[in-house]
Amino acid sequence: MSRKNSDELFHFEENQIQTLSPQELVSQITAEIEFYQYQTAIFQQQLSANNA
């Protein structure tokens, strides 16, 4: 999950694209959800610290 700036544009040839299995898809989606939940928790802590 190193690509956090989604405004970057990439062009790939069709033979460079690999289809993920359902398990790989669920794993990647779960990892992204956990990452954003962690980021949200950090931001909430920062807000609490700034409002204290």
MOPEWO-V125196 format. One line per field, one symbol per residue. ss: DSSP state (h for helix, s for strand, l for the rest). phi: phi as a letter, one per 20 degrees, with the letter a starting at -180 (. if undefined). Layout:
ss = ???
phi = ???
This chain:
ss = lllllllllllllhhhlllllhhhhhhhhhhhhhhhhhhhhhhhhhhhhhhl
phi = .eeeefefdcdcfgfeedfefgffffffffffffffffffffffffffffee
